[in-house]
Structure formats: C-alpha cells, structure tokens
C-alpha cells in the first residue's frame, strides 16, 4: 500500500484546512499549561536570540505583509492570520515550519509556551 493511502486509512494525514490559528493557539496553550501572551510573543518574534536571524528577518515585523526569505529571496505570504486566511490552517505544515524556523533562529525547537505566545501575537494583528 502506498504511504499516502496508508496515511489516509490510518487517519494520521493532516489535511489542508484541518485547523485554524485559534485552534493552534489553544493546542499550544494547553500543552504549555499557561495563558499565552501577545506581548511576550511580540518580544520573541522581534528578537534575534543571539544569532543573525529573528522571525522578522524573513516575515517582517509586524508580519502583516509579504516577506522574503533572508537567504533565498523566496517570497513568503504574510504570517499574521488576519492578513493571510490560509496561515496556520494545515497542522502538518505548521509543525514543519515551526520546527525548521525555530531551529534556524534559536538553534533548537521552540517550546510550547513560545509557540503559544507567538501565535497570540500573530492573532492580535488585525487589518
């Protein structure tokens, strides 16, 4: 059986639009066992964390307009859900990109409280 069919049968494949930014915030807040803070999220998002890059290096600060990858120059859709309705709607992609981007910025994966705070910040940005 091909892997895609196996994933569909087992129910483990994340489908596009299987979640929302609000559900992601709820997931990480529950995992963190704390209330997320948009203020902490903004500080985290705009900081460099000791390296060359911060979240805003590619996603802009605030992340309400199209960004550009700092190395490749590839266009990146606005990260804030209020400015990009597709942001954070695919759990598999959300997990993949948080893992990759946190490793680029922090040299480690982000913690659940960090993800919750960033998500609270992103959700606070309104058109």
N, CA, C and O atoms as a printed pandas DataFrame, in Angstrom:
     atom_number atom_name residue_name chain_id  residue_number  x_coord  y_coord  z_coord
0              1         N          UNK        A               1    0.864   -1.175    0.000
1              2        CA          UNK        A               1    0.000    0.000    0.000
2              3         C          UNK        A               1    0.906    1.232    0.000
3              4         O          UNK        A               1    1.873    1.291    0.760
4              5         N          UNK        A               2    0.600    2.208   -0.841
5              6        CA          UNK        A               2    1.432    3.412   -0.878
6              7         C          UNK        A               2    1.270    4.176    0.438
7              8         O          UNK        A               2    0.278    4.013    1.148
8              9         N          UNK        A               3    2.260    5.008    0.748
9             10        CA          UNK        A               3    2.266    5.742    2.022
10            11         C          UNK        A               3    1.077    6.689    2.139
11            12         O          UNK        A               3    0.507    6.830    3.221
12            13         N          UNK        A               4    0.697    7.335    1.054
13            14        CA          UNK        A               4   -0.438    8.258    1.107
14            15         C          UNK        A               4   -1.724    7.513    1.444
15            16         O          UNK        A               4   -2.520    7.978    2.259
16            17         N          UNK        A               5   -1.927    6.363    0.820
17            18        CA          UNK        A               5   -3.125    5.582    1.099
18            19         C          UNK        A               5   -3.104    5.068    2.536
19            20         O          UNK        A               5   -4.128    5.067    3.218
20            21         N          UNK        A               6   -1.940    4.635    2.983
21            22        CA          UNK        A               6   -1.805    4.165    4.356
22            23         C          UNK        A               6   -2.130    5.270    5.350
23            24         O          UNK        A               6   -2.816    5.038    6.345
24            25         N          UNK        A               7   -1.641    6.457    5.080
25            26        CA          UNK        A               7   -1.905    7.589    5.968
26            27         C          UNK        A               7   -3.395    7.920    5.996
27            28         O          UNK        A               7   -3.943    8.233    7.053
28            29         N          UNK        A               8   -4.054    7.852    4.833
29            30        CA          UNK        A               8   -5.481    8.141    4.791
30            31         C          UNK        A               8   -6.286    7.085    5.535
31            32         O          UNK        A               8   -7.249    7.407    6.231
32            33         N          UNK        A               9   -5.893    5.831    5.390
33            34        CA          UNK        A               9   -6.591    4.747    6.077
34            35         C          UNK        A               9   -6.406    4.872    7.584
35            36         O          UNK        A               9   -7.347    4.671    8.352
36            37         N          UNK        A              10   -5.181    5.206    8.002
37            38        CA          UNK        A              10   -4.915    5.279    9.435
38            39         C          UNK        A              10   -5.416    6.568   10.059
39            40         O          UNK        A              10   -5.493    6.683   11.282
40            41         N          UNK        A              11   -5.761    7.552    9.208
41            42        CA          UNK        A              11   -6.299    8.803    9.733
42            43         C          UNK        A              11   -5.241    9.737   10.288
43            44         O          UNK        A              11   -5.579   10.671   11.015
44            45         N          UNK        A              12   -3.968    9.519    9.969
45            46        CA          UNK        A              12   -2.923   10.357   10.532
46            47         C          UNK        A              12   -2.504   11.496    9.625
47            48         O          UNK        A              12   -1.748   12.367   10.055
48            49         N          UNK        A              13   -2.963   11.521    8.401
49            50        CA          UNK        A              13   -2.554   12.579    7.483
50            51         C          UNK        A              13   -3.312   13.858    7.813
51            52         O          UNK        A              13   -4.534   13.849    7.956
52            53         N          UNK        A              14   -2.576   14.953    7.932
53            54        CA          UNK        A              14   -3.219   16.244    8.136
54            55         C          UNK        A              14   -3.702   16.754    6.793
55            56         O          UNK        A              14   -2.959   16.725    5.812
56            57         N          UNK        A              15   -4.910   17.209    6.740
57            58        CA          UNK        A              15   -5.489   17.719    5.512
58            59         C          UNK        A              15   -5.376   19.239    5.518
59            60         O          UNK        A              15   -5.348   19.863    6.579
60            61         N          UNK        A              16   -5.311   19.828    4.332
61            62        CA          UNK        A              16   -5.343   21.278    4.235
62            63         C          UNK        A              16   -6.611   21.767    4.917
63            64         O          UNK        A              16   -7.664   21.141    4.798
64            65         N          UNK        A              17   -6.518   22.850    5.608
65            66        CA          UNK        A              17   -7.637   23.446    6.330
66            67         C          UNK        A              17   -8.188   22.521    7.409
67            68         O          UNK        A              17   -9.392   22.500    7.664
68            69         N          UNK        A              18   -7.301   21.758    8.039
69            70        CA          UNK        A              18   -7.738   20.875    9.110
70            71         C          UNK        A              18   -7.708   21.559   10.474
71            72         O          UNK        A              18   -8.055   20.946   11.484
72            73         N          UNK        A              19   -7.301   22.803   10.507
73            74        CA          UNK        A              19   -7.183   23.521   11.768
74            75         C          UNK        A              19   -7.293   25.014   11.499
75            76         O          UNK        A              19   -7.529   25.436   10.367
76            77         N          UNK        A              20   -7.121   25.801   12.538
77            78        CA          UNK        A              20   -7.118   27.258   12.408
78            79         C          UNK        A              20   -6.048   27.808   13.343
79            80         O          UNK        A              20   -5.527   27.096   14.202
80            81         N          UNK        A              21   -5.735   29.070   13.166
81            82        CA          UNK        A              21   -4.756   29.709   14.046
82            83         C          UNK        A              21   -5.250   29.675   15.494
83            84         O          UNK        A              21   -4.462   29.447   16.412
84            85         N          UNK        A              22   -6.534   29.896   15.699
85            86        CA          UNK        A              22   -7.092   29.869   17.056
86            87         C          UNK        A              22   -6.955   28.482   17.680
87            88         O          UNK        A              22   -6.663   28.356   18.869
88            89         N          UNK        A              23   -7.170   27.435   16.867
89            90        CA          UNK        A              23   -7.006   26.067   17.378
90            91         C          UNK        A              23   -5.537   25.765   17.690
91            92         O          UNK        A              23   -5.236   25.056   18.650
92            93         N          UNK        A              24   -4.629   26.305   16.877
93            94        CA          UNK        A              24   -3.199   26.131   17.162
94            95         C          UNK        A              24   -2.852   26.805   18.489
95            96         O          UNK        A              24   -2.131   26.232   19.305
96            97         N          UNK        A              25   -3.356   28.005   18.707
97            98        CA          UNK        A              25   -3.126   28.704   19.975
98            99         C          UNK        A              25   -3.654   27.877   21.138
99           100         O          UNK        A              25   -2.985   27.743   22.163
100          101         N          UNK        A              26   -4.834   27.330   20.984
101          102        CA          UNK        A              26   -5.432   26.506   22.042
102          103         C          UNK        A              26   -4.576   25.270   22.304
103          104         O          UNK        A              26   -4.356   24.903   23.458
104          105         N          UNK        A              27   -4.097   24.631   21.252
105          106        CA          UNK        A              27   -3.259   23.423   21.384
106          107         C          UNK        A              27   -1.989   23.726   22.161
107          108         O          UNK        A              27   -1.648   23.012   23.104
108          109         N          UNK        A              28   -1.284   24.791   21.764
109          110        CA          UNK        A              28   -0.008   25.094   22.426
110          111         C          UNK        A              28   -0.203   25.647   23.828
111          112         O          UNK        A              28    0.619   25.392   24.708
112          113         N          UNK        A              29   -1.268   26.393   24.054
113          114        CA          UNK        A              29   -1.552   26.883   25.405
114          115         C          UNK        A              29   -1.829   25.714   26.342
115          116         O          UNK        A              29   -1.362   25.697   27.481
116          117         N          UNK        A              30   -2.596   24.731   25.854
117          118        CA          UNK        A              30   -2.888   23.547   26.673
118          119         C          UNK        A              30   -1.605   22.770   26.962
119          120         O          UNK        A              30   -1.382   22.328   28.090
120          121         N          UNK        A              31   -0.764   22.606   25.942
121          122        CA          UNK        A              31    0.499   21.894   26.137
122          123         C          UNK        A              31    1.413   22.657   27.092
123          124         O          UNK        A              31    2.112   22.050   27.904
124          125         N          UNK        A              32    1.409   23.976   26.997
125          126        CA          UNK        A              32    2.265   24.809   27.843
126          127         C          UNK        A              32    1.716   24.929   29.266
127          128         O          UNK        A              32    2.452   25.258   30.196
128          129         N          UNK        A              33    0.434   24.661   29.423
129          130        CA          UNK        A              33   -0.242   24.798   30.722
130          131         C          UNK        A              33   -0.114   26.218   31.264
131          132         O          UNK        A              33    0.102   26.436   32.456
132          133         N          UNK        A              34   -0.254   27.178   30.346
133          134        CA          UNK        A              34   -0.180   28.584   30.718
134          135         C          UNK        A              34   -0.996   29.404   29.734
135          136         O          UNK        A              34   -1.340   28.936   28.649
136          137         N          UNK        A              35   -1.297   30.613   30.119
137          138        CA          UNK        A              35   -2.016   31.527   29.247
138          139         C          UNK        A              35   -0.996   32.216   28.348
139          140         O          UNK        A              35    0.007   32.748   28.827
140          141         N          UNK        A              36   -1.256   32.203   27.053
141          142        CA          UNK        A              36   -0.358   32.844   26.099
142          143         C          UNK        A              36   -0.421   34.353   26.240
143          144         O          UNK        A              36   -1.432   34.912   26.665
144          145         N          UNK        A              37    0.684   35.006   25.873
145          146        CA          UNK        A              37    0.773   36.453   25.966
146          147         C          UNK        A              37    1.205   37.039   24.626
147          148         O          UNK        A              37    2.275   36.714   24.112
148          149         N          UNK        A              38    0.367   37.899   24.069
149          150        CA          UNK        A              38    0.718   38.571   22.813
150          151         C          UNK        A              38    1.939   39.463   23.011
151          152         O          UNK        A              38    2.762   39.592   22.104
152          153         N          UNK        A              39    2.069   40.079   24.183
153          154        CA          UNK        A              39    3.233   40.934   24.450
154          155         C          UNK        A              39    4.529   40.124   24.462
155          156         O          UNK        A              39    5.527   40.535   23.871
156          157         N          UNK        A              40    4.510   38.976   25.132
157          158        CA          UNK        A              40    5.701   38.100   25.111
158          159         C          UNK        A              40    5.969   37.594   23.702
159          160         O          UNK        A              40    7.120   37.490   23.278
160          161         N          UNK        A              41    4.891   37.277   22.975
161          162        CA          UNK        A              41    5.035   36.811   21.601
162          163         C          UNK        A              41    5.675   37.851   20.704
163          164         O          UNK        A              41    6.510   37.517   19.863
164          165         N          UNK        A              42    5.296   39.108   20.872
165          166        CA          UNK        A              42    5.889   40.186   20.081
166          167         C          UNK        A              42    7.369   40.322   20.400
167          168         O          UNK        A              42    8.186   40.468   19.491
168          169         N          UNK        A              43    7.722   40.275   21.672
169          170        CA          UNK        A              43    9.135   40.355   22.063
170          171         C          UNK        A              43    9.927   39.195   21.468
171          172         O          UNK        A              43   11.024   39.387   20.943
172          173         N          UNK        A              44    9.372   38.006   21.553
173          174        CA          UNK        A              44   10.036   36.825   20.997
174          175         C          UNK        A              44   10.195   36.975   19.488
175          176         O          UNK        A              44   11.270   36.712   18.948
176          177         N          UNK        A              45    9.133   37.396   18.806
177          178        CA          UNK        A              45    9.127   37.499   17.347
178          179         C          UNK        A              45   10.150   38.513   16.853
179          180         O          UNK        A              45   10.781   38.291   15.820
180          181         N          UNK        A              46   10.326   39.609   17.561
181          182        CA          UNK        A              46   11.200   40.685   17.097
182          183         C          UNK        A              46   12.645   40.532   17.560
183          184         O          UNK        A              46   13.515   41.258   17.080
184          185         N          UNK        A              47   12.922   39.612   18.474
185          186        CA          UNK        A              47   14.283   39.422   18.999
186          187         C          UNK        A              47   15.148   38.612   18.036
187          188         O          UNK        A              47   14.631   37.864   17.206
188          189         N          UNK        A              48   16.463   38.767   18.151
189          190        CA          UNK        A              48   17.413   37.999   17.338
190          191         C          UNK        A              48   17.863   36.722   18.055
191          192         O          UNK        A              48   18.365   35.815   17.391
192          193         N          UNK        A              49   17.710   36.615   19.341
193          194        CA          UNK        A              49   18.037   35.417   20.113
194          195         C          UNK        A              49   19.517   35.040   20.004
195          196         O          UNK        A              49   19.860   33.859   20.052
196          197         N          UNK        A              50   20.380   36.024   19.860
197          198        CA          UNK        A              50   21.809   35.766   19.838
198          199         C          UNK        A              50   22.388   35.401   18.489
199          200         O          UNK        A              50   23.608   35.309   18.354
200          201         N          UNK        A              51   21.557   35.192   17.493
201          202        CA          UNK        A              51   22.033   34.829   16.160
202          203         C          UNK        A              51   21.826   35.963   15.178
203          204         O          UNK        A              51   21.496   37.086   15.559
204          205         N          UNK        A              52   22.023   35.655   13.920
205          206        CA          UNK        A              52   21.851   36.654   12.865
206          207         C          UNK        A              52   20.379   36.900   12.552
207          208         O          UNK        A              52   19.997   38.014   12.193
208          209         N          UNK        A              53   19.562   35.877   12.687
209          210        CA          UNK        A              53   18.172   35.962   12.264
210          211         C          UNK        A              53   17.226   36.010   13.453
211          212         O          UNK        A              53   17.493   35.459   14.521
212          213         N          UNK        A              54   16.126   36.683   13.229
213          214        CA          UNK        A              54   14.972   36.624   14.100
214          215         C          UNK        A              54   13.791   36.272   13.209
215          216         O          UNK        A              54   13.946   36.179   11.991
216          217         N          UNK        A              55   12.638   36.078   13.781
217          218        CA          UNK        A              55   11.452   35.754   12.979
218          219         C          UNK        A              55   11.193   36.834   11.928
219          220         O          UNK        A              55   10.831   36.540   10.789
220          221         N          UNK        A              56   11.389   38.096   12.339
221          222        CA          UNK        A              56   11.142   39.221   11.454
222          223         C          UNK        A              56   12.135   39.341   10.307
223          224         O          UNK        A              56   11.906   40.109    9.372
224          225         N          UNK        A              57   13.231   38.597   10.363
225          226        CA          UNK        A              57   14.205   38.651    9.271
226          227         C          UNK        A              57   13.589   38.221    7.952
227          228         O          UNK        A              57   13.943   38.749    6.898
228          229         N          UNK        A              58   12.685   37.281    8.003
229          230        CA          UNK        A              58   12.010   36.801    6.790
230          231         C          UNK        A              58   10.538   37.209    6.751
231          232         O          UNK        A              58    9.989   37.454    5.678
232          233         N          UNK        A              59    9.902   37.281    7.918
233          234        CA          UNK        A              59    8.454   37.509    7.981
234          235         C          UNK        A              59    8.068   38.962    8.212
235          236         O          UNK        A              59    6.879   39.275    8.285
236          237         N          UNK        A              60    9.028   39.843    8.328
237          238        CA          UNK        A              60    8.810   41.263    8.638
238          239         C          UNK        A              60    8.260   41.406   10.051
239          240         O          UNK        A              60    7.727   40.458   10.627
240          241         N          UNK        A              61    8.398   42.587   10.583
241          242        CA          UNK        A              61    7.867   42.880   11.911
242          243         C          UNK        A              61    7.165   44.231   11.828
243          244         O          UNK        A              61    7.845   45.251   11.713
244          245         N          UNK        A              62    5.875   44.283   11.879
245          246        CA          UNK        A              62    4.958   43.162   12.078
246          247         C          UNK        A              62    4.796   42.340   10.790
247          248         O          UNK        A              62    4.996   42.852    9.688
248          249         N          UNK        A              63    4.434   41.070   10.944
249          250        CA          UNK        A              63    4.330   40.152    9.804
250          251         C          UNK        A              63    2.991   40.236    9.077
251          252         O          UNK        A              63    2.289   39.239    8.914
252          253         N          UNK        A              64    2.659   41.447    8.647
253          254        CA          UNK        A              64    1.360   41.688    8.020
254          255         C          UNK        A              64    1.455   41.886    6.505
255          256         O          UNK        A              64    0.440   42.069    5.833
256          257         N          UNK        A              65    2.665   41.848    5.979
257          258        CA          UNK        A              65    2.875   41.981    4.540
258          259         C          UNK        A              65    3.725   40.813    4.061
259          260         O          UNK        A              65    4.271   40.061    4.868
260          261         N          UNK        A              66    3.832   40.666    2.750
261          262        CA          UNK        A              66    4.644   39.594    2.182
262          263         C          UNK        A              66    6.098   39.765    2.630
263          264         O          UNK        A              66    6.671   40.852    2.545
264          265         N          UNK        A              67    6.668   38.672    3.103
265          266        CA          UNK        A              67    8.066   38.673    3.495
266          267         C          UNK        A              67    8.932   38.077    2.407
267          268         O          UNK        A              67    8.459   37.753    1.318
268          269         N          UNK        A              68   10.221   37.937    2.723
269          270        CA          UNK        A              68   11.159   37.375    1.758
270          271         C          UNK        A              68   12.233   36.624    2.537
271          272         O          UNK        A              68   12.814   37.162    3.479
272          273         N          UNK        A              69   12.491   35.390    2.143
273          274        CA          UNK        A              69   13.492   34.582    2.831
274          275         C          UNK        A              69   14.834   35.295    2.802
275          276         O          UNK        A              69   15.269   35.767    1.752
276          277         N          UNK        A              70   15.486   35.374    3.947
277          278        CA          UNK        A              70   16.729   36.133    4.082
278          279         C          UNK        A              70   17.856   35.597    3.216
279          280         O          UNK        A              70   18.730   36.366    2.816
280          281         N          UNK        A              71   17.867   34.316    2.916
281          282        CA          UNK        A              71   18.935   33.733    2.108
282          283         C          UNK        A              71   18.516   33.527    0.661
283          284         O          UNK        A              71   19.237   33.925   -0.254
284          285         N          UNK        A              72   17.364   32.914    0.444
285          286        CA          UNK        A              72   16.963   32.542   -0.920
286          287         C          UNK        A              72   16.237   33.656   -1.666
287          288         O          UNK        A              72   16.199   33.659   -2.897
288          289         N          UNK        A              73   15.665   34.597   -0.929
289          290        CA          UNK        A              73   14.884   35.655   -1.554
290          291         C          UNK        A              73   13.478   35.234   -1.940
291          292         O          UNK        A              73   12.730   36.026   -2.513
292          293         N          UNK        A              74   13.105   33.984   -1.630
293          294        CA          UNK        A              74   11.774   33.475   -1.969
294          295         C          UNK        A              74   10.704   34.264   -1.201
295          296         O          UNK        A              74   10.855   34.547   -0.012
296          297         N          UNK        A              75    9.619   34.610   -1.911
297          298        CA          UNK        A              75    8.508   35.339   -1.297
298          299         C          UNK        A              75    7.817   34.464   -0.259
299          300         O          UNK        A              75    7.667   33.256   -0.446
300          301         N          UNK        A              76    7.402   35.087    0.829
301          302        CA          UNK        A              76    6.701   34.400    1.908
302          303         C          UNK        A              76    5.406   35.166    2.176
303          304         O          UNK        A              76    5.434   36.374    2.410
304          305         N          UNK        A              77    4.289   34.473    2.143
305          306        CA          UNK        A              77    2.987   35.101    2.395
306          307         C          UNK        A              77    2.967   35.710    3.796
307          308         O          UNK        A              77    3.701   35.258    4.675
308          309         N          UNK        A              78    2.135   36.731    4.013
309          310        CA          UNK        A              78    2.036   37.307    5.353
310          311         C          UNK        A              78    1.765   36.213    6.391
311          312         O          UNK        A              78    0.982   35.296    6.143
312          313         N          UNK        A              79    2.403   36.313    7.532
313          314        CA          UNK        A              79    2.275   35.284    8.563
314          315         C          UNK        A              79    1.053   35.502    9.454
315          316         O          UNK        A              79    0.442   34.535    9.909
316          317         N          UNK        A              80    0.698   36.737    9.703
317          318        CA          UNK        A              80   -0.436   37.032   10.579
318          319         C          UNK        A              80   -1.736   36.544    9.934
319          320         O          UNK        A              80   -2.038   36.918    8.801
320          321         N          UNK        A              81   -2.502   35.721   10.637
321          322        CA          UNK        A              81   -3.740   35.175   10.070
322          323         C          UNK        A              81   -4.737   36.235    9.613
323          324         O          UNK        A              81   -5.494   35.991    8.674
324          325         N          UNK        A              82   -4.757   37.395   10.246
325          326        CA          UNK        A              82   -5.661   38.460    9.828
326          327         C          UNK        A              82   -5.343   39.002    8.443
327          328         O          UNK        A              82   -6.182   39.648    7.814
328          329         N          UNK        A              83   -4.131   38.739    7.971
329          330        CA          UNK        A              83   -3.689   39.226    6.669
330          331         C          UNK        A              83   -3.463   38.086    5.678
331          332         O          UNK        A              83   -3.171   38.320    4.505
332          333         N          UNK        A              84   -3.601   36.855    6.161
333          334        CA          UNK        A              84   -3.443   35.670    5.326
334          335         C          UNK        A              84   -4.341   34.567    5.895
335          336         O          UNK        A              84   -3.930   33.848    6.806
336          337         N          UNK        A              85   -5.550   34.428    5.373
337          338        CA          UNK        A              85   -6.502   33.452    5.916
338          339         C          UNK        A              85   -6.012   31.999    5.856
339          340         O          UNK        A              85   -6.524   31.149    6.586
340          341         N          UNK        A              86   -5.034   31.706    5.002
341          342        CA          UNK        A              86   -4.518   30.339    4.897
342          343         C          UNK        A              86   -3.453   30.036    5.944
343          344         O          UNK        A              86   -3.084   28.876    6.127
344          345         N          UNK        A              87   -2.956   31.055    6.628
345          346        CA          UNK        A              87   -1.903   30.843    7.621
346          347         C          UNK        A              87   -2.407   29.959    8.761
347          348         O          UNK        A              87   -3.486   30.183    9.309
348          349         N          UNK        A              88   -1.616   28.966    9.101
349          350        CA          UNK        A              88   -1.869   28.090   10.249
350          351         C          UNK        A              88   -3.116   27.221   10.099
351          352         O          UNK        A              88   -3.758   26.888   11.096
352          353         N          UNK        A              89   -3.467   26.848    8.862
353          354        CA          UNK        A              89   -4.654   26.021    8.637
354          355         C          UNK        A              89   -4.319   24.569    8.314
355          356         O          UNK        A              89   -5.228   23.762    8.114
356          357         N          UNK        A              90   -3.057   24.226    8.259
357          358        CA          UNK        A              90   -2.627   22.859    7.953
358          359         C          UNK        A              90   -1.646   22.434    9.045
359          360         O          UNK        A              90   -0.503   22.891    9.068
360          361         N          UNK        A              91   -2.086   21.571    9.934
361          362        CA          UNK        A              91   -1.288   21.183   11.093
362          363         C          UNK        A              91    0.092   20.657   10.722
363          364         O          UNK        A              91    1.085   21.015   11.356
364          365         N          UNK        A              92    0.162   19.818    9.709
365          366        CA          UNK        A              92    1.463   19.257    9.316
366          367         C          UNK        A              92    2.424   20.356    8.879
367          368         O          UNK        A              92    3.599   20.338    9.247
368          369         N          UNK        A              93    1.930   21.316    8.094
369          370        CA          UNK        A              93    2.780   22.420    7.653
370          371         C          UNK        A              93    3.159   23.324    8.817
371          372         O          UNK        A              93    4.301   23.777    8.899
372          373         N          UNK        A              94    2.234   23.588    9.701
373          374        CA          UNK        A              94    2.511   24.425   10.869
374          375         C          UNK        A              94    3.634   23.809   11.688
375          376         O          UNK        A              94    4.593   24.490   12.050
376          377         N          UNK        A              95    3.514   22.527   11.975
377          378        CA          UNK        A              95    4.543   21.845   12.774
378          379         C          UNK        A              95    5.883   21.836   12.049
379          380         O          UNK        A              95    6.924   22.077   12.660
380          381         N          UNK        A              96    5.859   21.559   10.750
381          382        CA          UNK        A              96    7.094   21.521    9.959
382          383         C          UNK        A              96    7.804   22.866    9.975
383          384         O          UNK        A              96    9.008   22.928   10.220
384          385         N          UNK        A              97    7.066   23.948    9.714
385          386        CA          UNK        A              97    7.706   25.250    9.606
386          387         C          UNK        A              97    8.112   25.807   10.958
387          388         O          UNK        A              97    9.138   26.481   11.048
388          389         N          UNK        A              98    7.351   25.555   12.009
389          390        CA          UNK        A              98    7.808   25.969   13.336
390          391         C          UNK        A              98    9.118   25.255   13.680
391          392         O          UNK        A              98   10.057   25.873   14.183
392          393         N          UNK        A              99    9.172   23.958   13.405
393          394        CA          UNK        A              99   10.383   23.191   13.699
394          395         C          UNK        A              99   11.583   23.763   12.927
395          396         O          UNK        A              99   12.631   24.027   13.518
396          397         N          UNK        A             100   11.433   23.951   11.632
397          398        CA          UNK        A             100   12.532   24.466   10.793
398          399         C          UNK        A             100   12.940   25.879   11.190
399          400         O          UNK        A             100   14.121   26.165   11.388
400          401         N          UNK        A             101   11.948   26.758   11.302
401          402        CA          UNK        A             101   12.263   28.160   11.572
402          403         C          UNK        A             101   12.837   28.365   12.959
403          404         O          UNK        A             101   13.740   29.181   13.140
404          405         N          UNK        A             102   12.330   27.641   13.938
405          406        CA          UNK        A             102   12.888   27.764   15.289
406          407         C          UNK        A             102   14.334   27.286   15.319
407          408         O          UNK        A             102   15.178   27.889   15.982
408          409         N          UNK        A             103   14.613   26.218   14.612
409          410        CA          UNK        A             103   15.998   25.732   14.555
410          411         C          UNK        A             103   16.905   26.754   13.875
411          412         O          UNK        A             103   18.057   26.918   14.277
412          413         N          UNK        A             104   16.399   27.445   12.846
413          414        CA          UNK        A             104   17.186   28.491   12.187
414          415         C          UNK        A             104   17.436   29.674   13.118
415          416         O          UNK        A             104   18.547   30.203   13.166
416          417         N          UNK        A             105   16.421   30.087   13.850
417          418        CA          UNK        A             105   16.510   31.285   14.685
418          419         C          UNK        A             105   17.128   30.988   16.056
419          420         O          UNK        A             105   17.922   31.781   16.563
420          421         N          UNK        A             106   16.768   29.858   16.649
421          422        CA          UNK        A             106   17.188   29.555   18.018
422          423         C          UNK        A             106   18.240   28.453   18.132
423          424         O          UNK        A             106   18.835   28.257   19.192
424          425         N          UNK        A             107   18.459   27.746   17.043
425          426        CA          UNK        A             107   19.318   26.541   17.052
426          427         C          UNK        A             107   18.714   25.446   17.921
427          428         O          UNK        A             107   19.431   24.605   18.465
428          429         N          UNK        A             108   17.385   25.464   18.049
429          430        CA          UNK        A             108   16.631   24.448   18.778
430          431         C          UNK        A             108   15.173   24.592   18.388
431          432         O          UNK        A             108   14.789   25.574   17.752
432          433         N          UNK        A             109   14.371   23.628   18.763
433          434        CA          UNK        A             109   12.934   23.751   18.534
434          435         C          UNK        A             109   12.336   24.722   19.548
435          436         O          UNK        A             109   12.844   24.853   20.662
436          437         N          UNK        A             110   11.274   25.391   19.166
437          438        CA          UNK        A             110   10.554   26.271   20.085
438          439         C          UNK        A             110    9.787   25.439   21.098
439          440         O          UNK        A             110    9.369   24.318   20.809
440          441         N          UNK        A             111    9.609   25.990   22.269
441          442        CA          UNK        A             111    8.806   25.337   23.300
442          443         C          UNK        A             111    7.324   25.652   23.059
443          444         O          UNK        A             111    6.989   26.569   22.309
444          445         N          UNK        A             112    6.463   24.895   23.692
445          446        CA          UNK        A             112    5.023   25.149   23.579
446          447         C          UNK        A             112    4.664   26.560   24.062
447          448         O          UNK        A             112    3.868   27.231   23.405
448          449         N          UNK        A             113    5.224   27.039   25.196
449          450        CA          UNK        A             113    4.903   28.416   25.602
450          451         C          UNK        A             113    5.361   29.454   24.572
451          452         O          UNK        A             113    4.667   30.447   24.352
452          453         N          UNK        A             114    6.506   29.241   23.945
453          454        CA          UNK        A             114    6.978   30.170   22.919
454          455         C          UNK        A             114    6.035   30.175   21.724
455          456         O          UNK        A             114    5.686   31.238   21.211
456          457         N          UNK        A             115    5.625   28.998   21.281
457          458        CA          UNK        A             115    4.696   28.906   20.151
458          459         C          UNK        A             115    3.362   29.565   20.504
459          460         O          UNK        A             115    2.799   30.293   19.686
460          461         N          UNK        A             116    2.863   29.323   21.691
461          462        CA          UNK        A             116    1.592   29.916   22.113
462          463         C          UNK        A             116    1.691   31.438   22.144
463          464         O          UNK        A             116    0.784   32.131   21.684
464          465         N          UNK        A             117    2.787   31.955   22.684
465          466        CA          UNK        A             117    2.960   33.409   22.751
466          467         C          UNK        A             117    3.055   34.024   21.363
467          468         O          UNK        A             117    2.443   35.060   21.101
468          469         N          UNK        A             118    3.814   33.398   20.473
469          470        CA          UNK        A             118    3.922   33.913   19.100
470          471         C          UNK        A             118    2.560   33.879   18.427
471          472         O          UNK        A             118    2.181   34.834   17.750
472          473         N          UNK        A             119    1.825   32.796   18.603
473          474        CA          UNK        A             119    0.512   32.704   17.989
474          475         C          UNK        A             119   -0.429   33.769   18.555
475          476         O          UNK        A             119   -1.206   34.363   17.809
476          477         N          UNK        A             120   -0.367   34.012   19.854
477          478        CA          UNK        A             120   -1.208   35.061   20.448
478          479         C          UNK        A             120   -0.860   36.416   19.835
479          480         O          UNK        A             120   -1.751   37.216   19.548
480          481         N          UNK        A             121    0.433   36.674   19.635
481          482        CA          UNK        A             121    0.855   37.918   18.996
482          483         C          UNK        A             121    0.317   37.997   17.568
483          484         O          UNK        A             121   -0.250   39.016   17.173
484          485         N          UNK        A             122    0.493   36.931   16.796
485          486        CA          UNK        A             122    0.032   36.932   15.408
486          487         C          UNK        A             122   -1.477   37.148   15.312
487          488         O          UNK        A             122   -1.952   37.865   14.432
488          489         N          UNK        A             123   -2.217   36.530   16.212
489          490        CA          UNK        A             123   -3.679   36.692   16.214
490          491         C          UNK        A             123   -4.102   38.088   16.656
491          492         O          UNK        A             123   -5.212   38.525   16.349
492          493         N          UNK        A             124   -3.235   38.787   17.370
493          494        CA          UNK        A             124   -3.578   40.149   17.822
494          495         C          UNK        A             124   -3.452   41.179   16.709
495          496         O          UNK        A             124   -3.953   42.296   16.843
496          497         N          UNK        A             125   -2.794   40.822   15.616
497          498        CA          UNK        A             125   -2.599   41.751   14.499
498          499         C          UNK        A             125   -3.821   41.722   13.596
499          500         O          UNK        A             125   -4.152   40.695   13.004
500          501         N          UNK        A             126   -4.469   42.843   13.503
501          502        CA          UNK        A             126   -5.730   42.938   12.746
502          503         C          UNK        A             126   -5.587   43.925   11.593
503          504         O          UNK        A             126   -4.863   44.915   11.698
504          505         N          UNK        A             127   -6.289   43.646   10.481
505          506        CA          UNK        A             127   -6.268   44.600    9.346
506          507         C          UNK        A             127   -6.952   45.907    9.696
507          508         O          UNK        A             127   -7.022   46.810    8.862
